[in-house]
């Protein structure tokens, strides 16, 4: 799944790859692809946020997770726009494990256009 996400991001010339992770494992897996797109990893956990600072190419961000993936994407988008990470119209690739709060292995990829 990580390789597929990286490949999609490269082919689409995506502005960024976004990962939602509880443990940091998904961020580490995507990092191994060494994509040219920036990798932003969102987590609700402070200890995971700190550990991800040590993973190649990962820009960790804190966010409180919500159960609905669409709501979480909307929340991330709002935060990323506010911080200047993304701009309206940017294409991004999102990867996560669903259900999001269960720490499931990465099994979800979505190509998303920022509103």
SVG drawing of the C-alpha trace seen along z (x, -y; Angstrom):
<svg xmlns="http://www.w3.org/2000/svg" viewBox="-18 -30 34 34">
<polyline fill="none" stroke="black" stroke-width="0.4" points="0.0,0.0 2.9,-2.4 4.5,-1.8 1.2,-2.3 0.6,-5.6 4.1,-6.8 3.7,-5.7 0.4,-7.5 1.8,-10.6 4.7,-10.6 2.5,-10.0 0.0,-12.6 2.7,-15.1 0.9,-15.4 1.7,-18.3 2.1,-16.0 1.6,-12.6 -0.5,-12.6 -0.5,-9.7 -2.7,-9.1 -0.9,-7.0 -1.2,-6.0 2.2,-4.3 4.2,-6.0 4.6,-2.7 2.6,-3.9 4.9,-7.0 8.0,-4.8 6.6,-2.5 5.9,-5.5 9.2,-7.1 11.1,-4.0 9.8,-4.8 12.0,-8.0 9.3,-9.9 10.1,-13.4 6.8,-14.6 6.8,-15.9 5.4,-13.4 3.2,-14.8 2.2,-12.3 -0.7,-13.2 -1.1,-11.6 -3.0,-12.3 -0.2,-10.9 2.6,-13.1 5.1,-10.3 4.5,-9.1 4.8,-12.8 8.3,-13.0 9.5,-9.6 8.4,-10.5 10.9,-13.5 13.6,-10.8 12.1,-9.2 13.6,-10.3 11.5,-12.8 8.6,-12.8 7.0,-16.1 5.0,-15.1 1.8,-17.0 -0.6,-16.6 -4.3,-16.1 -7.1,-14.7 -8.5,-11.7 -12.3,-11.3 -14.0,-8.1 -15.2,-9.1 -12.4,-9.1 -14.1,-11.9 -14.4,-14.1 -10.7,-13.4 -9.6,-14.4 -11.7,-17.6 -10.1,-18.4 -6.6,-17.7 -7.3,-19.8 -8.4,-22.8 -5.3,-22.5 -2.9,-22.1 -4.5,-25.1 -4.2,-27.2 -0.5,-26.3 0.3,-26.9 1.2,-23.2 -1.5,-23.0 -3.3,-25.4 -6.8,-25.2 -6.6,-23.1 -3.6,-21.0 -3.7,-17.3 -2.6,-15.1 -2.4,-11.3 -3.7,-10.2 -2.8,-6.8 -4.1,-5.3 -5.3,-2.1 -9.0,-1.8 -10.7,-1.8 -8.6,-4.8 -8.7,-4.6 -7.9,-0.9 -4.3,-1.3 -5.1,1.0 -2.3,1.7 -2.3,-0.7 -5.2,0.4 -6.5,-2.8 -5.3,-5.2 -7.2,-8.2 -6.3,-10.9 -7.8,-14.1 -8.1,-17.6 -7.9,-20.3 -10.9,-22.6"/>
</svg>
